[in-house]
């Protein structure tokens, strides 16, 4: 489907992001890029969100970066 992006974490330092548009490329995320990826993952999660640490970086409602606490 056009305009679809699928992200799959491979390790704590690497993720695979698949898109139908564009050429294949390798990118290194900045801290804000990582926060955006974490936020999108959480926003579209229906039930569970797993992370190796209690806190993880994400974009907050006021558009700043922050660490959010996961419910355990």
PDB file of N, H, CA, C and O in Angstrom:
ATOM      1  N   UNK A   1       0.844  -1.176   0.000  1.00  0.00           N
ATOM      2  CA  UNK A   1       0.000   0.000   0.000  1.00  0.00           C
ATOM      3  C   UNK A   1       0.893   1.244   0.000  1.00  0.00           C
ATOM      4  O   UNK A   1       1.831   1.334   0.793  1.00  0.00           O
ATOM      5  N   UNK A   2       0.609   2.192  -0.876  1.00  0.00           N
ATOM      6  H   UNK A   2      -0.152   2.119  -1.520  1.00  0.00           H
ATOM      7  CA  UNK A   2       1.386   3.431  -0.895  1.00  0.00           C
ATOM      8  C   UNK A   2       1.274   4.177   0.434  1.00  0.00           C
ATOM      9  O   UNK A   2       0.277   4.057   1.146  1.00  0.00           O
ATOM     10  N   UNK A   3       2.309   4.945   0.753  1.00  0.00           N
ATOM     11  H   UNK A   3       3.119   5.042   0.174  1.00  0.00           H
ATOM     12  CA  UNK A   3       2.366   5.747   1.981  1.00  0.00           C
ATOM     13  C   UNK A   3       2.331   4.902   3.247  1.00  0.00           C
ATOM     14  O   UNK A   3       1.885   5.373   4.293  1.00  0.00           O
ATOM     15  N   UNK A   4       2.798   3.655   3.163  1.00  0.00           N
ATOM     16  H   UNK A   4       3.160   3.272   2.313  1.00  0.00           H
ATOM     17  CA  UNK A   4       2.858   2.775   4.319  1.00  0.00           C
ATOM     18  C   UNK A   4       4.306   2.636   4.756  1.00  0.00           C
ATOM     19  O   UNK A   4       5.204   2.509   3.924  1.00  0.00           O
ATOM     20  N   UNK A   5       4.530   2.661   6.059  1.00  0.00           N
ATOM     21  H   UNK A   5       3.801   2.764   6.735  1.00  0.00           H
ATOM     22  CA  UNK A   5       5.867   2.459   6.610  1.00  0.00           C
ATOM     23  C   UNK A   5       5.767   1.407   7.694  1.00  0.00           C
ATOM     24  O   UNK A   5       4.893   1.476   8.558  1.00  0.00           O
ATOM     25  N   UNK A   6       6.662   0.433   7.647  1.00  0.00           N
ATOM     26  H   UNK A   6       7.372   0.377   6.945  1.00  0.00           H
ATOM     27  CA  UNK A   6       6.704  -0.637   8.635  1.00  0.00           C
ATOM     28  C   UNK A   6       8.072  -0.599   9.304  1.00  0.00           C
ATOM     29  O   UNK A   6       9.098  -0.615   8.625  1.00  0.00           O
ATOM     30  N   UNK A   7       8.089  -0.548  10.633  1.00  0.00           N
ATOM     31  H   UNK A   7       7.255  -0.534  11.185  1.00  0.00           H
ATOM     32  CA  UNK A   7       9.371  -0.546  11.347  1.00  0.00           C
ATOM     33  C   UNK A   7       9.481  -1.811  12.196  1.00  0.00           C
ATOM     34  O   UNK A   7       8.531  -2.218  12.865  1.00  0.00           O
ATOM     35  N   UNK A   8      10.659  -2.417  12.150  1.00  0.00           N
ATOM     36  H   UNK A   8      11.431  -2.087  11.606  1.00  0.00           H
ATOM     37  CA  UNK A   8      10.915  -3.647  12.882  1.00  0.00           C
ATOM     38  C   UNK A   8      12.229  -3.479  13.635  1.00  0.00           C
ATOM     39  O   UNK A   8      13.279  -3.353  13.004  1.00  0.00           O
ATOM     40  N   UNK A   9      12.200  -3.474  14.970  1.00  0.00           N
ATOM     41  H   UNK A   9      11.348  -3.576  15.482  1.00  0.00           H
ATOM     42  CA  UNK A   9      13.460  -3.391  15.708  1.00  0.00           C
ATOM     43  C   UNK A   9      14.251  -4.690  15.539  1.00  0.00           C
ATOM     44  O   UNK A   9      13.703  -5.782  15.692  1.00  0.00           O
ATOM     45  N   UNK A  10      15.530  -4.565  15.225  1.00  0.00           N
ATOM     46  H   UNK A  10      15.975  -3.678  15.101  1.00  0.00           H
ATOM     47  CA  UNK A  10      16.391  -5.734  15.060  1.00  0.00           C
ATOM     48  C   UNK A  10      17.262  -5.955  16.289  1.00  0.00           C
ATOM     49  O   UNK A  10      17.402  -7.081  16.766  1.00  0.00           O
ATOM     50  N   UNK A  11      17.846  -4.877  16.796  1.00  0.00           N
ATOM     51  H   UNK A  11      17.733  -3.962  16.409  1.00  0.00           H
ATOM     52  CA  UNK A  11      18.650  -4.902  18.017  1.00  0.00           C
ATOM     53  C   UNK A  11      18.367  -3.599  18.761  1.00  0.00           C
ATOM     54  O   UNK A  11      17.527  -2.808  18.330  1.00  0.00           O
ATOM     55  N   UNK A  12      19.065  -3.371  19.879  1.00  0.00           N
ATOM     56  H   UNK A  12      19.748  -4.013  20.229  1.00  0.00           H
ATOM     57  CA  UNK A  12      18.896  -2.105  20.599  1.00  0.00           C
ATOM     58  C   UNK A  12      19.449  -0.928  19.803  1.00  0.00           C
ATOM     59  O   UNK A  12      19.099   0.221  20.075  1.00  0.00           O
ATOM     60  N   UNK A  13      20.310  -1.200  18.823  1.00  0.00           N
ATOM     61  H   UNK A  13      20.594  -2.133  18.602  1.00  0.00           H
ATOM     62  CA  UNK A  13      20.915  -0.138  18.038  1.00  0.00           C
ATOM     63  C   UNK A  13      20.474  -0.105  16.582  1.00  0.00           C
ATOM     64  O   UNK A  13      20.896   0.788  15.847  1.00  0.00           O
ATOM     65  N   UNK A  14      19.648  -1.036  16.140  1.00  0.00           N
ATOM     66  H   UNK A  14      19.305  -1.761  16.737  1.00  0.00           H
ATOM     67  CA  UNK A  14      19.300  -1.108  14.718  1.00  0.00           C
ATOM     68  C   UNK A  14      17.829  -1.456  14.526  1.00  0.00           C
ATOM     69  O   UNK A  14      17.244  -2.236  15.278  1.00  0.00           O
ATOM     70  N   UNK A  15      17.257  -0.851  13.496  1.00  0.00           N
ATOM     71  H   UNK A  15      17.732  -0.217  12.886  1.00  0.00           H
ATOM     72  CA  UNK A  15      15.871  -1.149  13.121  1.00  0.00           C
ATOM     73  C   UNK A  15      15.783  -1.182  11.602  1.00  0.00           C
ATOM     74  O   UNK A  15      16.553  -0.521  10.904  1.00  0.00           O
ATOM     75  N   UNK A  16      14.854  -1.944  11.118  1.00  0.00           N
ATOM     76  H   UNK A  16      14.229  -2.481  11.685  1.00  0.00           H
ATOM     77  CA  UNK A  16      14.575  -2.029   9.691  1.00  0.00           C
ATOM     78  C   UNK A  16      13.289  -1.264   9.441  1.00  0.00           C
ATOM     79  O   UNK A  16      12.272  -1.519  10.086  1.00  0.00           O
ATOM     80  N   UNK A  17      13.335  -0.329   8.505  1.00  0.00           N
ATOM     81  H   UNK A  17      14.162  -0.123   7.982  1.00  0.00           H
ATOM     82  CA  UNK A  17      12.139   0.440   8.156  1.00  0.00           C
ATOM     83  C   UNK A  17      11.863   0.196   6.681  1.00  0.00           C
ATOM     84  O   UNK A  17      12.710   0.471   5.831  1.00  0.00           O
ATOM     85  N   UNK A  18      10.679  -0.319   6.380  1.00  0.00           N
ATOM     86  H   UNK A  18       9.991  -0.542   7.071  1.00  0.00           H
ATOM     87  CA  UNK A  18      10.309  -0.628   5.008  1.00  0.00           C
ATOM     88  C   UNK A  18       9.257   0.347   4.487  1.00  0.00           C
ATOM     89  O   UNK A  18       8.286   0.676   5.168  1.00  0.00           O
ATOM     90  N   UNK A  19       9.488   0.800   3.246  1.00  0.00           N
ATOM     91  H   UNK A  19      10.277   0.533   2.692  1.00  0.00           H
ATOM     92  CA  UNK A  19       8.551   1.696   2.559  1.00  0.00           C
ATOM     93  C   UNK A  19       8.419   1.239   1.114  1.00  0.00           C
ATOM     94  O   UNK A  19       9.333   0.620   0.571  1.00  0.00           O
ATOM     95  N   UNK A  20       7.299   1.539   0.498  1.00  0.00           N
ATOM     96  H   UNK A  20       6.556   2.042   0.939  1.00  0.00           H
ATOM     97  CA  UNK A  20       7.113   1.222  -0.903  1.00  0.00           C
ATOM     98  C   UNK A  20       7.716   2.299  -1.803  1.00  0.00           C
ATOM     99  O   UNK A  20       8.138   2.006  -2.922  1.00  0.00           O
ATOM    100  N   UNK A  21       7.759   3.535  -1.324  1.00  0.00           N
ATOM    101  H   UNK A  21       7.416   3.772  -0.415  1.00  0.00           H
ATOM    102  CA  UNK A  21       8.263   4.642  -2.126  1.00  0.00           C
ATOM    103  C   UNK A  21       9.751   4.845  -1.870  1.00  0.00           C
ATOM    104  O   UNK A  21      10.256   4.521  -0.796  1.00  0.00           O
ATOM    105  N   UNK A  22      10.445   5.383  -2.866  1.00  0.00           N
ATOM    106  H   UNK A  22      10.035   5.646  -3.739  1.00  0.00           H
ATOM    107  CA  UNK A  22      11.840   5.763  -2.693  1.00  0.00           C
ATOM    108  C   UNK A  22      12.808   4.625  -2.948  1.00  0.00           C
ATOM    109  O   UNK A  22      12.423   3.478  -3.175  1.00  0.00           O
ATOM    110  N   UNK A  23      14.082   4.988  -2.901  1.00  0.00           N
ATOM    111  H   UNK A  23      14.395   5.920  -2.717  1.00  0.00           H
ATOM    112  CA  UNK A  23      15.173   4.043  -3.111  1.00  0.00           C
ATOM    113  C   UNK A  23      15.639   3.481  -1.776  1.00  0.00           C
ATOM    114  O   UNK A  23      15.401   4.076  -0.725  1.00  0.00           O
ATOM    115  N   UNK A  24      16.299   2.337  -1.824  1.00  0.00           N
ATOM    116  H   UNK A  24      16.493   1.854  -2.678  1.00  0.00           H
ATOM    117  CA  UNK A  24      16.867   1.744  -0.615  1.00  0.00           C
ATOM    118  C   UNK A  24      18.019   2.617  -0.132  1.00  0.00           C
ATOM    119  O   UNK A  24      18.810   3.115  -0.934  1.00  0.00           O
ATOM    120  N   UNK A  25      18.108   2.799   1.181  1.00  0.00           N
ATOM    121  H   UNK A  25      17.466   2.395   1.832  1.00  0.00           H
ATOM    122  CA  UNK A  25      19.171   3.624   1.738  1.00  0.00           C
ATOM    123  C   UNK A  25      19.418   3.232   3.187  1.00  0.00           C
ATOM    124  O   UNK A  25      18.585   2.581   3.818  1.00  0.00           O
ATOM    125  N   UNK A  26      20.560   3.633   3.700  1.00  0.00           N
ATOM    126  H   UNK A  26      21.237   4.162   3.187  1.00  0.00           H
ATOM    127  CA  UNK A  26      20.903   3.419   5.100  1.00  0.00           C
ATOM    128  C   UNK A  26      20.955   4.786   5.761  1.00  0.00           C
ATOM    129  O   UNK A  26      21.626   5.692   5.266  1.00  0.00           O
ATOM    130  N   UNK A  27      20.244   4.941   6.884  1.00  0.00           N
ATOM    131  H   UNK A  27      19.699   4.205   7.285  1.00  0.00           H
ATOM    132  CA  UNK A  27      20.219   6.203   7.612  1.00  0.00           C
ATOM    133  C   UNK A  27      20.561   5.959   9.067  1.00  0.00           C
ATOM    134  O   UNK A  27      20.295   4.889   9.615  1.00  0.00           O
ATOM    135  N   UNK A  28      21.147   6.954   9.675  1.00  0.00           N
ATOM    136  H   UNK A  28      21.363   7.823   9.230  1.00  0.00           H
ATOM    137  CA  UNK A  28      21.414   6.928  11.108  1.00  0.00           C
ATOM    138  C   UNK A  28      20.502   7.954  11.754  1.00  0.00           C
ATOM    139  O   UNK A  28      20.505   9.123  11.368  1.00  0.00           O
ATOM    140  N   UNK A  29      19.727   7.527  12.728  1.00  0.00           N
ATOM    141  H   UNK A  29      19.724   6.577  13.042  1.00  0.00           H
ATOM    142  CA  UNK A  29      18.770   8.420  13.367  1.00  0.00           C
ATOM    143  C   UNK A  29      19.442   9.329  14.392  1.00  0.00           C
ATOM    144  O   UNK A  29      20.351   8.923  15.117  1.00  0.00           O
ATOM    145  N   UNK A  30      18.970  10.558  14.426  1.00  0.00           N
ATOM    146  H   UNK A  30      18.232  10.887  13.837  1.00  0.00           H
ATOM    147  CA  UNK A  30      19.348  11.472  15.494  1.00  0.00           C
ATOM    148  C   UNK A  30      18.474  11.140  16.703  1.00  0.00           C
ATOM    149  O   UNK A  30      17.576  10.302  16.610  1.00  0.00           O
ATOM    150  N   UNK A  31      18.729  11.783  17.818  1.00  0.00           N
ATOM    151  H   UNK A  31      19.458  12.464  17.894  1.00  0.00           H
ATOM    152  CA  UNK A  31      17.906  11.566  19.002  1.00  0.00           C
ATOM    153  C   UNK A  31      16.451  11.942  18.723  1.00  0.00           C
ATOM    154  O   UNK A  31      15.538  11.254  19.181  1.00  0.00           O
ATOM    155  N   UNK A  32      16.226  13.026  17.979  1.00  0.00           N
ATOM    156  H   UNK A  32      16.968  13.584  17.607  1.00  0.00           H
ATOM    157  CA  UNK A  32      14.848  13.415  17.666  1.00  0.00           C
ATOM    158  C   UNK A  32      14.204  12.423  16.698  1.00  0.00           C
ATOM    159  O   UNK A  32      12.997  12.193  16.773  1.00  0.00           O
ATOM    160  N   UNK A  33      14.980  11.836  15.796  1.00  0.00           N
ATOM    161  H   UNK A  33      15.960  12.023  15.736  1.00  0.00           H
ATOM    162  CA  UNK A  33      14.446  10.813  14.898  1.00  0.00           C
ATOM    163  C   UNK A  33      14.059   9.551  15.646  1.00  0.00           C
ATOM    164  O   UNK A  33      13.034   8.933  15.359  1.00  0.00           O
ATOM    165  N   UNK A  34      14.893   9.176  16.611  1.00  0.00           N
ATOM    166  H   UNK A  34      15.725   9.679  16.844  1.00  0.00           H
ATOM    167  CA  UNK A  34      14.576   8.022  17.459  1.00  0.00           C
ATOM    168  C   UNK A  34      13.315   8.287  18.279  1.00  0.00           C
ATOM    169  O   UNK A  34      12.461   7.411  18.410  1.00  0.00           O
ATOM    170  N   UNK A  35      13.202   9.486  18.826  1.00  0.00           N
ATOM    171  H   UNK A  35      13.896  10.197  18.719  1.00  0.00           H
ATOM    172  CA  UNK A  35      12.012   9.845  19.602  1.00  0.00           C
ATOM    173  C   UNK A  35      10.759   9.787  18.727  1.00  0.00           C
ATOM    174  O   UNK A  35       9.710   9.323  19.173  1.00  0.00           O
ATOM    175  N   UNK A  36      10.870  10.259  17.483  1.00  0.00           N
ATOM    176  H   UNK A  36      11.722  10.636  17.122  1.00  0.00           H
ATOM    177  CA  UNK A  36       9.727  10.225  16.561  1.00  0.00           C
ATOM    178  C   UNK A  36       9.334   8.784  16.237  1.00  0.00           C
ATOM    179  O   UNK A  36       8.147   8.460  16.196  1.00  0.00           O
ATOM    180  N   UNK A  37      10.318   7.922  16.008  1.00  0.00           N
ATOM    181  H   UNK A  37      11.282   8.185  16.041  1.00  0.00           H
ATOM    182  CA  UNK A  37      10.030   6.519  15.730  1.00  0.00           C
ATOM    183  C   UNK A  37       9.367   5.852  16.929  1.00  0.00           C
ATOM    184  O   UNK A  37       8.391   5.120  16.770  1.00  0.00           O
ATOM    185  N   UNK A  38       9.895   6.103  18.138  1.00  0.00           N
ATOM    186  H   UNK A  38      10.688   6.698  18.267  1.00  0.00           H
ATOM    187  CA  UNK A  38       9.278   5.547  19.353  1.00  0.00           C
ATOM    188  C   UNK A  38       7.854   6.055  19.531  1.00  0.00           C
ATOM    189  O   UNK A  38       6.966   5.294  19.917  1.00  0.00           O
ATOM    190  N   UNK A  39       7.631   7.334  19.253  1.00  0.00           N
ATOM    191  H   UNK A  39       8.352   7.952  18.939  1.00  0.00           H
ATOM    192  CA  UNK A  39       6.289   7.919  19.419  1.00  0.00           C
ATOM    193  C   UNK A  39       5.292   7.304  18.456  1.00  0.00           C
ATOM    194  O   UNK A  39       4.172   6.968  18.842  1.00  0.00           O
ATOM    195  N   UNK A  40       5.700   7.154  17.194  1.00  0.00           N
ATOM    196  H   UNK A  40       6.609   7.426  16.880  1.00  0.00           H
ATOM    197  CA  UNK A  40       4.793   6.536  16.202  1.00  0.00           C
ATOM    198  C   UNK A  40       4.489   5.098  16.586  1.00  0.00           C
ATOM    199  O   UNK A  40       3.349   4.649  16.467  1.00  0.00           O
ATOM    200  N   UNK A  41       5.505   4.371  17.046  1.00  0.00           N
ATOM    201  H   UNK A  41       6.431   4.736  17.143  1.00  0.00           H
ATOM    202  CA  UNK A  41       5.291   2.987  17.462  1.00  0.00           C
ATOM    203  C   UNK A  41       4.279   2.931  18.595  1.00  0.00           C
ATOM    204  O   UNK A  41       3.352   2.122  18.558  1.00  0.00           O
ATOM    205  N   UNK A  42       4.445   3.778  19.596  1.00  0.00           N
ATOM    206  H   UNK A  42       5.198   4.435  19.626  1.00  0.00           H
ATOM    207  CA  UNK A  42       3.515   3.808  20.721  1.00  0.00           C
ATOM    208  C   UNK A  42       2.125   4.261  20.325  1.00  0.00           C
ATOM    209  O   UNK A  42       1.131   3.733  20.824  1.00  0.00           O
ATOM    210  N   UNK A  43       2.046   5.243  19.424  1.00  0.00           N
ATOM    211  H   UNK A  43       2.854   5.672  19.018  1.00  0.00           H
ATOM    212  CA  UNK A  43       0.752   5.790  19.021  1.00  0.00           C
ATOM    213  C   UNK A  43      -0.099   4.737  18.294  1.00  0.00           C
ATOM    214  O   UNK A  43      -1.320   4.703  18.443  1.00  0.00           O
ATOM    215  N   UNK A  44       0.560   3.888  17.515  1.00  0.00           N
ATOM    216  H   UNK A  44       1.552   3.916  17.394  1.00  0.00           H
ATOM    217  CA  UNK A  44      -0.193   2.897  16.741  1.00  0.00           C
ATOM    218  C   UNK A  44      -0.256   1.531  17.426  1.00  0.00           C
ATOM    219  O   UNK A  44      -0.816   0.587  16.869  1.00  0.00           O
ATOM    220  N   UNK A  45       0.309   1.420  18.617  1.00  0.00           N
ATOM    221  H   UNK A  45       0.764   2.187  19.069  1.00  0.00           H
ATOM    222  CA  UNK A  45       0.219   0.153  19.368  1.00  0.00           C
ATOM    223  C   UNK A  45      -1.182   0.033  19.953  1.00  0.00           C
ATOM    224  O   UNK A  45      -1.700   0.969  20.561  1.00  0.00           O
ATOM    225  N   UNK A  46      -1.775  -1.116  19.760  1.00  0.00           N
ATOM    226  H   UNK A  46      -1.355  -1.876  19.265  1.00  0.00           H
ATOM    227  CA  UNK A  46      -3.128  -1.300  20.264  1.00  0.00           C
ATOM    228  C   UNK A  46      -3.153  -1.839  21.688  1.00  0.00           C
ATOM    229  O   UNK A  46      -4.070  -1.529  22.449  1.00  0.00           O
ATOM    230  N   UNK A  47      -2.165  -2.636  22.056  1.00  0.00           N
ATOM    231  H   UNK A  47      -1.420  -2.888  21.439  1.00  0.00           H
ATOM    232  CA  UNK A  47      -2.255  -3.262  23.357  1.00  0.00           C
ATOM    233  C   UNK A  47      -0.951  -3.237  24.147  1.00  0.00           C
ATOM    234  O   UNK A  47      -0.949  -2.828  25.308  1.00  0.00           O
ATOM    235  N   UNK A  48       0.142  -3.660  23.552  1.00  0.00           N
ATOM    236  H   UNK A  48       0.140  -3.993  22.609  1.00  0.00           H
ATOM    237  CA  UNK A  48       1.400  -3.777  24.275  1.00  0.00           C
ATOM    238  C   UNK A  48       2.496  -2.980  23.601  1.00  0.00           C
ATOM    239  O   UNK A  48       2.522  -2.831  22.380  1.00  0.00           O
ATOM    240  N   UNK A  49       3.402  -2.468  24.423  1.00  0.00           N
ATOM    241  H   UNK A  49       3.381  -2.589  25.415  1.00  0.00           H
ATOM    242  CA  UNK A  49       4.604  -1.798  23.939  1.00  0.00           C
ATOM    243  C   UNK A  49       5.744  -2.280  24.825  1.00  0.00           C
ATOM    244  O   UNK A  49       5.747  -2.014  26.027  1.00  0.00           O
ATOM    245  N   UNK A  50       6.709  -2.985  24.248  1.00  0.00           N
ATOM    246  H   UNK A  50       6.707  -3.201  23.272  1.00  0.00           H
ATOM    247  CA  UNK A  50       7.813  -3.548  25.009  1.00  0.00           C
ATOM    248  C   UNK A  50       9.074  -2.738  24.762  1.00  0.00           C
ATOM    249  O   UNK A  50       9.345  -2.318  23.637  1.00  0.00           O
ATOM    250  N   UNK A  51       9.838  -2.523  25.818  1.00  0.00           N
ATOM    251  H   UNK A  51       9.618  -2.864  26.732  1.00  0.00           H
ATOM    252  CA  UNK A  51      11.088  -1.784  25.724  1.00  0.00           C
ATOM    253  C   UNK A  51      12.019  -2.339  26.798  1.00  0.00           C
ATOM    254  O   UNK A  51      11.549  -2.714  27.872  1.00  0.00           O
ATOM    255  N   UNK A  52      13.337  -2.404  26.537  1.00  0.00           N
ATOM    256  H   UNK A  52      13.719  -2.099  25.665  1.00  0.00           H
ATOM    257  CA  UNK A  52      14.231  -3.021  27.529  1.00  0.00           C
ATOM    258  C   UNK A  52      14.430  -2.191  28.803  1.00  0.00           C
ATOM    259  O   UNK A  52      14.939  -2.707  29.798  1.00  0.00           O
ATOM    260  N   UNK A  53      14.036  -0.924  28.783  1.00  0.00           N
ATOM    261  H   UNK A  53      13.622  -0.505  27.974  1.00  0.00           H
ATOM    262  CA  UNK A  53      14.211  -0.058  29.953  1.00  0.00           C
ATOM    263  C   UNK A  53      12.861   0.513  30.375  1.00  0.00           C
ATOM    264  O   UNK A  53      11.923   0.547  29.579  1.00  0.00           O
ATOM    265  N   UNK A  54      12.761   0.960  31.619  1.00  0.00           N
ATOM    266  H   UNK A  54      13.523   0.932  32.266  1.00  0.00           H
ATOM    267  CA  UNK A  54      11.500   1.548  32.086  1.00  0.00           C
ATOM    268  C   UNK A  54      11.204   2.878  31.410  1.00  0.00           C
ATOM    269  O   UNK A  54      10.040   3.201  31.175  1.00  0.00           O
ATOM    270  N   UNK A  55      12.235   3.656  31.092  1.00  0.00           N
ATOM    271  H   UNK A  55      13.181   3.394  31.283  1.00  0.00           H
ATOM    272  CA  UNK A  55      12.068   4.953  30.439  1.00  0.00           C
ATOM    273  C   UNK A  55      12.536   4.870  28.993  1.00  0.00           C
ATOM    274  O   UNK A  55      13.526   4.198  28.705  1.00  0.00           O
ATOM    275  N   UNK A  56      11.859   5.525  28.104  1.00  0.00           N
ATOM    276  H   UNK A  56      11.055   6.071  28.338  1.00  0.00           H
ATOM    277  CA  UNK A  56      12.332   5.616  26.725  1.00  0.00           C
ATOM    278  C   UNK A  56      11.995   6.991  26.178  1.00  0.00           C
ATOM    279  O   UNK A  56      11.029   7.623  26.604  1.00  0.00           O
ATOM    280  N   UNK A  57      12.807   7.451  25.223  1.00  0.00           N
ATOM    281  H   UNK A  57      13.593   6.938  24.877  1.00  0.00           H
ATOM    282  CA  UNK A  57      12.664   8.795  24.670  1.00  0.00           C
ATOM    283  C   UNK A  57      11.529   8.821  23.647  1.00  0.00           C
ATOM    284  O   UNK A  57      11.380   7.905  22.838  1.00  0.00           O
ATOM    285  N   UNK A  58      10.739   9.880  23.701  1.00  0.00           N
ATOM    286  H   UNK A  58      10.859  10.624  24.358  1.00  0.00           H
ATOM    287  CA  UNK A  58       9.659  10.053  22.727  1.00  0.00           C
ATOM    288  C   UNK A  58       9.342  11.536  22.586  1.00  0.00           C
ATOM    289  O   UNK A  58       9.806  12.353  23.382  1.00  0.00           O
ATOM    290  N   UNK A  59       8.557  11.880  21.581  1.00  0.00           N
ATOM    291  H   UNK A  59       8.180  11.216  20.935  1.00  0.00           H
ATOM    292  CA  UNK A  59       8.107  13.251  21.398  1.00  0.00           C
ATOM    293  C   UNK A  59       6.859  13.434  22.250  1.00  0.00           C
ATOM    294  O   UNK A  59       5.884  12.696  22.104  1.00  0.00           O
ATOM    295  N   UNK A  60       6.896  14.424  23.140  1.00  0.00           N
ATOM    296  H   UNK A  60       7.688  15.023  23.258  1.00  0.00           H
ATOM    297  CA  UNK A  60       5.772  14.660  24.037  1.00  0.00           C
ATOM    298  C   UNK A  60       4.712  15.518  23.348  1.00  0.00           C
ATOM    299  O   UNK A  60       4.936  16.024  22.249  1.00  0.00           O
ATOM    300  N   UNK A  61       3.570  15.678  23.990  1.00  0.00           N
ATOM    301  H   UNK A  61       3.388  15.267  24.883  1.00  0.00           H
ATOM    302  CA  UNK A  61       2.455  16.428  23.398  1.00  0.00           C
ATOM    303  C   UNK A  61       2.830  17.867  23.051  1.00  0.00           C
ATOM    304  O   UNK A  61       2.284  18.437  22.106  1.00  0.00           O
ATOM    305  N   UNK A  62       3.757  18.458  23.806  1.00  0.00           N
ATOM    306  H   UNK A  62       4.200  17.995  24.573  1.00  0.00           H
ATOM    307  CA  UNK A  62       4.160  19.844  23.535  1.00  0.00           C
ATOM    308  C   UNK A  62       5.299  19.921  22.517  1.00  0.00           C
ATOM    309  O   UNK A  62       5.916  20.975  22.361  1.00  0.00           O
ATOM    310  N   UNK A  63       5.584  18.809  21.819  1.00  0.00           N
ATOM    311  H   UNK A  63       5.082  17.953  21.946  1.00  0.00           H
ATOM    312  CA  UNK A  63       6.587  18.699  20.750  1.00  0.00           C
ATOM    313  C   UNK A  63       8.029  18.704  21.252  1.00  0.00           C
ATOM    314  O   UNK A  63       8.953  18.799  20.444  1.00  0.00           O
ATOM    315  N   UNK A  64       8.245  18.605  22.564  1.00  0.00           N
ATOM    316  H   UNK A  64       7.494  18.528  23.220  1.00  0.00           H
ATOM    317  CA  UNK A  64       9.597  18.494  23.096  1.00  0.00           C
ATOM    318  C   UNK A  64       9.937  17.021  23.265  1.00  0.00           C
ATOM    319  O   UNK A  64       9.050  16.167  23.262  1.00  0.00           O
ATOM    320  N   UNK A  65      11.225  16.727  23.413  1.00  0.00           N
ATOM    321  H   UNK A  65      11.946  17.421  23.415  1.00  0.00           H
ATOM    322  CA  UNK A  65      11.658  15.357  23.653  1.00  0.00           C
ATOM    323  C   UNK A  65      11.658  15.108  25.148  1.00  0.00           C
ATOM    324  O   UNK A  65      12.033  15.977  25.935  1.00  0.00           O
ATOM    325  N   UNK A  66      11.234  13.919  25.530  1.00  0.00           N
ATOM    326  H   UNK A  66      10.929  13.213  24.890  1.00  0.00           H
ATOM    327  CA  UNK A  66      11.207  13.586  26.943  1.00  0.00           C
ATOM    328  C   UNK A  66      11.215  12.092  27.131  1.00  0.00           C
ATOM    329  O   UNK A  66      10.999  11.324  26.193  1.00  0.00           O
ATOM    330  N   UNK A  67      11.466  11.699  28.342  1.00  0.00           N
ATOM    331  H   UNK A  67      11.642  12.323  29.104  1.00  0.00           H
ATOM    332  CA  UNK A  67      11.439  10.270  28.680  1.00  0.00           C
ATOM    333  C   UNK A  67      10.121   9.964  29.351  1.00  0.00           C
ATOM    334  O   UNK A  67       9.706  10.659  30.279  1.00  0.00           O
ATOM    335  N   UNK A  68       9.483   8.944  28.889  1.00  0.00           N
ATOM    336  H   UNK A  68       9.821   8.380  28.135  1.00  0.00           H
ATOM    337  CA  UNK A  68       8.204   8.521  29.439  1.00  0.00           C
ATOM    338  C   UNK A  68       8.395   7.232  30.207  1.00  0.00           C
ATOM    339  O   UNK A  68       9.213   6.392  29.831  1.00  0.00           O
ATOM    340  N   UNK A  69       7.661   7.078  31.256  1.00  0.00           N
ATOM    341  H   UNK A  69       6.997   7.761  31.562  1.00  0.00           H
ATOM    342  CA  UNK A  69       7.734   5.885  32.105  1.00  0.00           C
ATOM    343  C   UNK A  69       6.718   4.871  31.620  1.00  0.00           C
ATOM    344  O   UNK A  69       5.541   5.191  31.450  1.00  0.00           O
ATOM    345  N   UNK A  70       7.171   3.653  31.400  1.00  0.00           N
ATOM    346  H   UNK A  70       8.127   3.394  31.538  1.00  0.00           H
ATOM    347  CA  UNK A  70       6.266   2.571  31.018  1.00  0.00           C
ATOM    348  C   UNK A  70       5.595   2.014  32.256  1.00  0.00           C
ATOM    349  O   UNK A  70       6.207   1.922  33.321  1.00  0.00           O
ATOM    350  N   UNK A  71       4.353   1.647  32.113  1.00  0.00           N
ATOM    351  H   UNK A  71       3.856   1.721  31.249  1.00  0.00           H
ATOM    352  CA  UNK A  71       3.640   0.972  33.198  1.00  0.00           C
ATOM    353  C   UNK A  71       4.118  -0.469  33.255  1.00  0.00           C
ATOM    354  O   UNK A  71       4.181  -1.145  32.228  1.00  0.00           O
ATOM    355  N   UNK A  72       4.450  -0.937  34.430  1.00  0.00           N
ATOM    356  H   UNK A  72       4.399  -0.388  35.265  1.00  0.00           H
ATOM    357  CA  UNK A  72       4.937  -2.330  34.559  1.00  0.00           C
ATOM    358  C   UNK A  72       3.899  -3.131  35.312  1.00  0.00           C
ATOM    359  O   UNK A  72       4.088  -4.326  35.540  1.00  0.00           O
TER     360      UNK A  72
END
